[in-house]
């Protein structure tokens, strides 16, 4: 997070900092006559401040979600004074906190300072000090410490959308009269028109109508307050999940579900935080790219919240406290859905809703524009030569013998590609590339040589599906090449993931993924697979990412006796998500073992896991193993057949005949519709994929 010290070179003078209107989440404001420990979390990262006396203080509100109108910081001989004004969003009341000291502000200059958050148990944030405060003078050092603590407090105060906050939920929100609680916005207001574009307009009006600036006609501000409301809902749900986990110690299944739920909600907040950062750094010259990012990240935030709920189904704990938790979470889902819908309205919004000022400021841009490419995408374009930073080798000939240890020692949030070369061998370990380890690249010696192997499963290990992955990738910008990942738990143990991929802009080339049920978990965000091999039985490519598999070999194999096979199970839960599974130029077939037992294992292209599932096969070769029906219902359910999209286009091979396909599937009739599911359109590939040096076909 970037913060500013306002400094005129003299700590005895008054400094002032102002914050434009925005939201801050504060867990506690400690004490009269000083501050104690203050805790905050920014999308999973934690920061702590231990601040000494700062003058007398009046404490008005102990915690909650605040809309700050003004923030002032006073630096004086006595210490540090603050003045904050704004509104308390979790209740309709004003909020203020200030020191008893008051001073006339002076004009000063702003100096940007990078803050690196430490942990709850220590590790204070570090700053690049202005030169004045680095002189060898004990008095000045003391004053610099005061400035540091002041800035830490500012970081605590302005931490956005991460601490569980209070948000009242009216059980009758969906039935209430939105116009009665819309904060004075008229029937023709911009907010009402925006809310009418959502799936839950009543919830939209009641949750947003009372917020400051709700009557704005600026579409970005409307989206921002909708995202704020969603973040507050996720924060509250995270609080409930943590409480449930604390009380679940005697129930291992409930504990496993609640633990993974907490992780998924923290990751959901991280996606929301990305969205807020982008909204605060809006650039009309990059509108198309930014809209795609916003839709992707909010789609991911919703997916992760839904994964939290799926965890309880995984562990067969859906009654008692779990049932109450899941019921309350439905409101959070609606807040997330509405925020996503409002993001999407920016694409189709009418001219009068946008406002002439926004339209007049817009400019023409092209993909060739220098500003089109974000810092991450520029990084990926920086070199075509791959030079390993470290080597992992089981025989000790490299820098590490453990892949996880090599990842743990990699730089975090790096704008530079970090390459880990994995020598041939079978690495029996579980590897996780956590969210802060950006731009990691794995390179092996080949799909049959460098192998990461695990055997966790839902049945055999007592963990959720998400936690069974042999390799888990949460960080953005990951590239994997020339290695294999396997889960050897076996069909009898049901869900057992080889790879779980959730990092945005991830790409895999010449990789193999081996397993049975749930082999490849394409969880969230944008992913691309080229020349890969995937082997499994039931739903073995699944999840809710926007994913394209190109010229891959996908093979069904033998599972449990008499078990049906399904290549895919796509998990889109909302019509506004930009997710789905697309195969282009792939070979869809069976292993030799399954071919010998084909009559005992009916095999289908996929089944719809969620109400808005999307799966498409383009120009692929379908083997004889494919059942003439093509597709299978999810446990016989028929209630969502009008909202799913399961389609084929110009496939070939003995399994490509469509005359007996189920009536709820589609045959794409024209190339224009088929192109929507190619890498260029579905993944915005031209903005990032060429820089990975993976050859791909952009369209049809």
N, C-alpha and C positions, 0 to 999 in steps of 0.2 A: 504494500500500500504506500502511496506517496503522501507525505505530509509536508507541511511548510513551517519553518521557523521564520518569524518576521523579526528582522534584526537590523538595527541601525548602528551596530558596533558598540553599543554601550548598554550593558545589562541593567543600568540604573534607570534608563529611560523606559517609557511605556511602549509596549508593542501591542498591536491589535491584529487579529486575524478574523476574517469574516468567511462564513460558509454560506454559499447559496442554498436555497431551499433544498432540503433533502431529508432522508430518513436515517436515523441512528437507532440502534438497538443496544440498550444498556441493561445489564442484569442487576447491578446494584450501584447506587451512589452512596459511598460510605461517609459516614460520620459528620458531626459538627467539629469544627476546629481541626480539619485535616482530612486526609484520605487514607484508607487502608488498602488492602489488596483489591484490585478491580480485575475481573476476568471477562474476556470476550473470546469469541471464536469467529474466524473469517473463513467460511466454507471449509471447515475442518481443521484449519490451522488455529493454534491457540496463541494468545498473547496475554501477558500479565503485567501489571504495573504496581509497584510498591512505592507510593508517593508520600513524602513527608508533609509536614504542616504547610498549609497554603493560605493562611489567614482564616478568619472566621467564616463559616459557611452555613447557609440555610438549606436544609434538605426538604424538598417539597414532595418528590416522588421517588420511591425506592427502586423502581424498575419498570421496564416496559418498552414500547415502541414509540419513538418520538419523531415528529416532523420538525426539524430545526430551521428556524428562520434566521437566526444570527448566533454567531459564536465569537466571543472576544477573549483574548488572553492578555493579562497584564503582567509584565515583568517589572519588579520593583526591588528596592532594597530589602523589604520585608520578606519577599518571596514571590509567590505566584498567585494571581487572582484570576477568576473566571467569571464570565457572564454568558449564560445560554438562555435563549428565549425560543419558544415554539409552541407546539401543540402536542398533547399526549394522544396518540392515535388509538390506543387500546381502551380509552374512555374519552368521552367528549368533554375534555377539561383542558385549560391552559397549563402550561408547564414552565417553570423558571427555576434557575439555580444560579446563585451569584455569591461572590465574596462580599464582605462588608466594605472592603476598600473600593474606591472608585477613583479613576484617574482620567485626565484628558488624553485622548489618543494623539499620537504624532504620526506623521507620514514616514513610513519605513519601507524597505524593500523586502521582497519575498525570496527566500532561498529554498529550493527543493531539497528534501532530505529523504533518503531511502530508509524505510524501517523494515527490519527483519524480525519477525515475531519469534519469541522464545516459547518455552513450554510452561505449563502450570507450575512446575516444580523448580523454576528458575530459568536462567538464560534470558536476561533482559535484552530488549531490542538494541541493536547497534546502529550508530549514526555516523555520517561523515560530518565532523564538526566544522563550523565556520572558523576561519583562521583566528579571529579575535580570541576565541575561547580555548585555543590550544597553546597559548603562551604559558611559560613556566611560572605561574603565579597562583599560589594556593587560593587566594580570595577569588580569582577569576575562575579557577577550577570548580570551586564550590558553586559559583553562580552558574557555570555551565551545567553542573549537575542539576541545578534547579530547572534550567531550561530543558534538559533532557527529560526530567520527570514530568514537566508540563506537557511536553510533546507526547510522552507516553500516555498521559491522561487523555490528550486529544485523540490519540489512536483508539483508546478504550471507548471514548464517547462516540466516535464516528464509525466504529465497526458496524457494518451494515448487514442486516438480514442473516444473523447466525445464532443468536442466543434464543432459546425458547421464550416466547412472549405470550402474553395473555391476549387472546382474541375470542370474544364471546361467539358462540355458535347457537343460533336460533334453530331449533329443530324444524320449524316451519318455514325456513328460508325459501324453499322452493315453492311454497304456497302463498307467501306473503305478497303484499302490494308494494312493488318496487317504488312507485311514485311517492309513496308516503314516507320513504326513508332515503331519499336521494339527495339530501343535503341542499335542497332548494333548487336543484337542477330541473329545468322545465321539461315538458314532454318532448320538445324538439331539440333537446340539448345534445351536444356532441357525445357526452357520456352515455346518454340513453341510446343514441344511434349505434355507438360502439358496442354497448352491452347487447343490443339486439342481434349482433353478429356472432354472439357466443352461444354455446350449447345451454348455458344456465343463466339467462338474462336476469332473473330475479335475484339470484345470488350475486351476480355482478353489481347490480344497482345497490343492494343493501350493504355489500362489503366495501364498495368504493364511494358511494354517494356522500358519506360524511367526511371523507378525507379532504384535507386542504388541497386546493387546486383541482378538485374534481370537476369543476365547471369549465376547465380549460378547453379550448378548441384545438390545441396543439396535439396532434396524434402521438408524438413521441412521449409527451408527458402523460397522456392517458395510458399508454402501454406501460410506462414506468410505474405508475401507481398500481396498475393491475399486477405487475410482477412483484412489487412490494407486498401487496396483500397475499400473494401466493407464497412468498418467502416467509411471511409471518405464520401462515398456516402450516408450512412444512416445519418451521421452528417449533411450533406448538406440538406437532405430531412427534417430533424428535424428543421433546421433553417427556411425552407420554411413553414413548418406546424405552427411554432410559429408565423410567420408573418401573415399567413392566419387567425389564431385564433385572432390575434390582430385586424384585419380588419373586423371580422365577428360579431361584437357585435350586429348589427341590424338584423341579421339573426339567429334565435335560432337553426335551424336545422344545418346550416353550422357551427355554434359555437360548437354545441355538437359533430359533426363529427370531427372537427379540434382538439378539446380538447382531445378526446379519442385517436385520431391519435398521438398526442404528447406523450401521455402516452405509447402507443404501441411502438413508435420509441425509446423512452428512454429505455424501456425493451429490445428492439432488441439490442441496444448498450450494455446492460448488458450481454446478451448472447455472443456477440462478445468479450467482455472483458474477460469472462470466457474462451473462446477459446484461446485468446492471452496468458492468464496466463498459460494455459496448454501447449501451444506450447513453451513457455519460460521455462517450467519446464519439459522438455521431458525426458522420462525414457523408454529405450528400453525394460526393464524387465516388463513393464506394457503396452506394445504397444497395445495389443488387447483391454484392458479396455479403454485406452486413445483414440483410434480411435473411439470407440463407443461413448464416451463422446463428442468428437469433432463433430462427425456427428449429434448427438442429438442437441447440442447447436447451430450449424449453421443452422440446420433444423428449430429450434425454432426462430432464428433471422429472417429467411426468412418468417416464418409464421406470426410473429408479424408485419413485414413490410407490408405483405399482409392484415393483419387485419386492419391496418391503412386505406388501400384503401377500404376494405369492409365497414368501418364505413360510408363512404360517400354514398354508396349504401343503407345502412340501413336507413339513414336519407333522402334519395331521393334528394341528392344534387350532381349532376354529371355534371353540366353545369357551364359556366362562370369561375370564379377563381378556382373552384374545378376541373373542367376539365383540366385546365392548370397544376394544381398541380399533378393530377393523371398521366398526360402524362409524366411529368418530372420524376415521380417516377418509370417509367418503366425501366429507365437506372439503377437506384439503384437496382431494382429487378435482373437485369442481373449481376451486380457486386456480389450480394449475391449468386446467382445461381452458378456463376463461382467459387467463393470461396468454396462453398459446394462441387462442383464437384471435385475440386483439393484436398479437404480433402479425398474424397472417392477414389481418385487415389492411395492414400497411401496403400490401401488394395490390389490392383491388379497391381501395378506398376512393370515394368520389372526389372530384375536384373541390367542391365546396367544403367537404369535410377536411381535406388537407389544408385548405386555405391558400389564398393567392400568394402569400408571402413565402410559404414553403415551395410552391411551384416556381415562383420567380427566382428562387435561389438555386434551383436545381440546374445542373449542367450535364452536358453530354460527356460520357467517358467510354473508353474501350478497354478490352482485355489487355491491350498492349500498353496501356498507361502505366507509368512507373508506380503510381500510387495504388494500382489495382492489387498488387501483391503485398500481403501482410508480412510482418517481420518473420513469422514462422515459415511462410512460403518462400520468402527471400532466402532464409537459411537453407532450405532444402535445395535451392537452386545454386548454392554457393560452389559446389564442386561435383565433378563426376567421378573422381577418384576416391575409392574407399580405403582408408588407412586405419587399421585398428588402433584404438587408444589403449586397450588392454586385451590380454589373451587368457582364456580359461582352458585348462588342460587337466585331465584327471591324473596324468602321470607326473604332475608337478613341473612340467617344462614351461608353463606360462606364468602369468602374474597371480592367478587364482586357480584353485581347484573346485570352487563352488560358483555357479552362475549367480546365485542370489547375492553372494558376498560382493561380486563384481558390480552388480546393480546398486547395492547399498552404498558403495563407495563412489558412485558416479555423481557428477554435479547435479544439483537440483535446479529446476526452472532455468535450464541452460538454453541460450539462444544459439549454441554451437552443437552440431551433431556429435554424439558420443558413441563410438563404435566398439562393441564387445564381440571379439572373435571367439567362437566356441569350437574347439578342436574336436575331432572324432571321439566318440565314446558315448556310453549310456549314463546320463546324469540322473541319478535317482534322488530327485529333490523337487520341492514345490517352489516355483519362482513367481514373484509378484513385482511388476513394475508399477509402483505406486504413482498417484496422480501428479506429484510434484517432479517426477523424473522425466522431464520433457526430452523429446528428440533422441531417445535411445535407439540404437540399431543393433540387432543380433545378426551375425553372419556365421553360418556353420560350414562344415566340410561337405555337406550333401544331405539330401532327405533321408538317406538310409545310413548315414554315418554319425551325425551329431544328433543325439536323441535325448529329449527331456522326458523322464518317465515317472508316473505317479499312479496311485490306485485308490484315491478317495472316492467315496460314493455316498449317496443319501442313506441307503439301507445299511451298508457296511460300516460307515464311519459316523453316522448320526449327525451329519451336518447338512446345511441347505445346499441346493443345487449350485448356487453361486460359489460356495466354499469348496466345491469338489475339484475345481480346476487345477490341472497340473501347472499350466502357465496362465497367469492372469495379467492382462495389460490394461491399466487404468489411465496411463499418461498419454497425452496428445503427441502426435508426430512420430509414433513408433513405426519402425520398419523391420520386418523379419525376412530373412533370406537363407535358403539352403540348410534347413534343419527340420527335425520332426518332433512332434509332441504327442505323447500317448497317455491314455488312461487304461490301465489293465485290470480294472475292477471286475469286468465281465458282465454279461447281460443279466445275470441273476441279481445283481445289486442295483439295477435300475439306473437312475440318473447318475452319470459319472462323466464330467466334462474334461476334455483334454485342454482346449484353449477357451478362456473367456476373454473376449476383447471388448473394451468399453472406451478406449481412448479415441478422441477425434482425429481425423486425418491419418488413420492407420493403414498400412499397406503390407501385404505378405506376398512373397514371390518364391516359387519353387519350394514350398513347405508342405509337409504331410501331417495330417491330424488323424490319429487312430483311436477308435473307441467303439462303444456300442450305443447305448441310449445317450443322447445329448452330447455328442462328441464336440461339436463346434458351436459355442455360445456367442453369437454375434449380438452382444448385449445392447449397446447404445452407440450413438454418434455415427460418423461416416467411415466406412471401411472398404478396402479393395483387396481382392485376392486374384493372383495371376499364376497360372500353371501350377496350381496346388492340387493335392490329393486329399480327399476326405472320405473316411470309411466309418460306417456305423449301422445302426439298426432302426431305432425308433426316434423320430423327431431329431435326427442327428445334425441338422443345421437349423438352429432356432434362435430366437431373440427378437429385439426390436430396434436394430440398427438400420441405417440406410446402407445397404451392402450390395456390391456387385462382385460376382464370381465370374471370371473370364478365362476361357480355355482351361478350365479345371476338370479333373477326373473325380467324379463323385460315385462311390460304390457302396451299395447296400450289402450287408453280410448276414450271416446266420446269427439269430439271437436265441431267445428261449424257445422251447418246442412249440410249434404252431403259431408263433408270434407274427403279427403283421408288421411290415416295415413301412416307415414313412420318411422320405428324404428331408422334409422340412416341416416346421411348425412356427409360423410367423406370429409376432406378438403385438401388433398395433392395437392400441386401446382407444384411440381418439381419431376422428376424421381429419383433424388439423395437423397431425403428425406427418412428417415427411419421410417416413420409414418404409421398409419393405425389403424383400430378398429378390434379387435379380440374377439369373444365370444367362450368360451370353457365350455361345460357342463352346459349351461344355459337353462332356461325355457323361451321361447318366446311365449307370449300368449296375452290374452285380459282380461280386467276387466269384471266383471259381467254386468256392464252397457253397455259396447260395445258389448258383446256377444248377448245382447238382441236387438241390433240395427245393427248387423253385415252387413246386406244387404245394409245399407245406407252408410257404410264407408269402402270402399276397403282399405285393409291394406297390406303394403309391407315391406320387410326386410330392404329396404333402397333405396337411390337414390344418384347418383354421383354428389356431390356439385362442385368439382373442377376437372381439366383435368386428374389428376393422382390418383384419389380416390382409396383407398384400404379398403375393408371390407370383413371379413371372419367369417363364422359360423362353428365351429368345434364341433362335438359330442354333439349337443344341441337338445333339444326337441322343435319342432315347432308346435304350436297349429293350429287348423283349421281356425283361423282367417287369416292366411297367404294366400294371393292371389296366385293362381296357377302360375302366371308369376314370382313370387318371388321378382322381382326388378322392379323399376320404373325409367323412364328417368327423368332428371332434366329439368322441363318445356319443355319437348319434344325435347331437344337438342340431336343431334346424332354425333356431330363432334369429340368427344373424346372417342368413344366406343372402339377404338383400344389401348388406353393407360390406361384405368381404369382396376381394378382387383376386381371383385365381385365374391366370391367363397363360396362353401359349401363342407363339408367333413363329411360323416358318421353321418348325422343328423337323427333323428327319429321323430315320431309323425305324426298326420294327415296332417300337413302342410309341410312335408318334401319331398313330391313327386317332382321329378325333370323333369318329362316327358314334362311338359308344360313351363319350365323355359325360360326366354328370351334368345335369341341366344348369346347375348354378356356376359352372365354370365359363370362361370366356375364350373366344378365339379372336385375337387382335386382327382387325381387318385392314389396317393401313400402317404404313411405315411411320407416319407422324406420331401416332399413339405409341408405337413400339419404342420410338426414340426417347420417350419420357423415362424409360427404365435403363438407359445406357449410361455409361460413366459420366459423359459430359453433362447430361441433364440431371441425372439422379444424384450425383456426387459433386457437382461443380468441379469436375476433374481438371479442366484447363487451368484452374487457379492454384493447383498444388501437386497433382499427380505426375506431370512431366518431370518435376524436379526430383522425384525419387529415383529417376533413371530406370524405371520399370516400363518396358514397352507395353502399350495398351491400345485398344481400339476405342476411340472416343464415342462413336455413334454407330449408325447402321447406314 
